[in-house]
């Protein structure tokens, strides 16, 4: 074992994430900054990975579902606001007159989502969240760093196998969405490993997983946008300008299909260059 950092590093990392959550939670309770909402969701995604890891580490004594149930409505409401923001920002650059009704529709959607997010912030049980934290912190304080690293490496291996299995199936949007989730999980677990073991060089692996995640993320945002546009055009069937919106969707679909195909090639390359060899090496190193 070559761990150079002290045992509470994992706990420190968790507490830093929790502090970030509370910071962005308090900010959006006072206003709905687009960046604060984005960072709240990013932090919650990281925390979900940590809760899952902690559940494996504590061998059933902690249930990650308690945390996930607690934050699910808040996370989902923030996601609705974020989606409307992304769709609006993406389309504004086109400056097409026939998209104006859709952009006005997005403004209404965003206002409703903001109101829902406001309600979820007010309803969120911050005291319960902190009580769950106290229990988790008590458990994490007793965990040897070596065990954290071994379990994290095992989860990375498991996530990698899931990506490989999904890639081997007939490609479609749903499977690529699932691959994206596993890629994000691996990225966060690699951060934990690097935090605890300063001698394991993960820079190249982290760069590749980050790049892959960003490529899938851009594809995901465009697919969500096209689905929203198509849904809007169906609601306005027969109204002026609707045919132009549907035409925009129809012209964009082949491009996203081509992007999806290219991403699957990048997934292949990632698996070949990093996953099998990288996981095996990581397990041997720890």
Order of alpha helices (4+ residues) and beta strands (2+ residues): alpha-alpha-alpha-alpha-alpha-alpha-alpha-alpha-alpha-alpha
